[in-house]
Structures are given as structure tokens and as C-alpha cells.
Amino acid sequence: MSLRIGFGLTLAASLLLGAVVVQAAPASWWLYESASTGRTMCSNVPQASGWVRVAGPFNNGGCRR
């Protein structure tokens, strides 16, 4: 009986670890431009409504390929 419980716990831990590993991909970075001032900013999260996404995705915070 304890072998079944051990196997079940091992299987559950493996599935949980697999789910965490699958979601560990880095976020994409995007270049945004302010609609009012024209300034640009690199970000990996969506910006407020006054910012327009103009380029990307990039793989780094400098928005360089």
C-alpha cells in the first residue's frame, strides 16, 4: 500500500514540476512609443493607453535583435 502512495506522490510531484518548467519561458520585449511625446521605451509588460507598440518582439531589455 505504501508503495502505491509513494508512486502517486512521485507522479504528482513530477507533473507539478513539469508544469512549472513549461511556463518558465522568458517574456518577449516590445518597443513602445508615447503618442503624445514620441519618446520610446522597451518593456515586457503592456503599457497604458497613451503608448503604442511599434516594434518587437525582442529577446532582451534593450530592444535589440
N, C-alpha and C positions, 0 to 999 in steps of 0.2 A: 504494500500500500504506500509506504513512504517513497518508494522508487517512482510511483506514478505522480506523487505530489512534487517530487524533485524535478521530474521531467517537465511537468506542467509549468513550474516556476521558471525553469530554464527556457522553455519555449516562449513564455510571456516576456521574459527579460530580453530575449533575442528579438522578438517582434518590436518591442518598445525601442530598443537601441537602433534597429533598422529604420524605424520611422523618424528618429532624430537625425540619423545620418542623411536620409533622403532630403530633409529640409535644411541642410547645412550649406546650401549653395550661396555664394556671395550675391548681394543685391547689385543690380545694374545702376550705373550712374548716368544722369542726364544733365545736359546743359540747358539752363533756363534763362530767359531774358525778361527783364521788367518791361511791362507795357508802357509805363509812364516815364521811366528814366533811360531805358536802353541798357542798363547795367546787366552783366551776365553773372551767373552763379552756377556752380556744379553741385548737384545734390542727388542723394539716392532715395529721397522721400518726396512725394508730391508737394508742390508749393501752393501758396494762396492763389486766389483767382486773378491777381494782378500780374502773375508770372506766366510766361508762355514757354513750353518745351520746344527748343529749337534744334537740338542735335542729340544723338546718342542712339543706342546705349553705349556706354564706355565701361571698361573694366577697372577703372581706378578713379580716385577722388580728384584728380587733376583734369578730368575730362579730356584725356589724350589717348589716342589709339595705340 
